[in-house]
Amino acid sequence: MSIDERLERLTERHEALTLTVESLSHTVHELVDEARRIDKRLNLLYEITLHIGADFAERLRKLEEQP
């Protein structure tokens, strides 16, 4: 295999690797964005759960205070 052929092959591999890295980078960014959306939804669910728990505790306290 000549040097020119090796260089051509190396160039093709480099281009393929570049495309792969760009694709992976795009995928990672999409996954990070999705993780952020999920995190926001989980935080909201946590806040709602805390609110429901506090409301339940208040109702229970009022029931226990009744004669």
Secondary structure, DSSP 8 states (H G I E B T S, - for coil): --HHHHHHHHHHHHHHHHHHHHHHHHHHHHHHHHHHHHHHHHHHHHHHHHHHHHHHHHHHHHHHH--
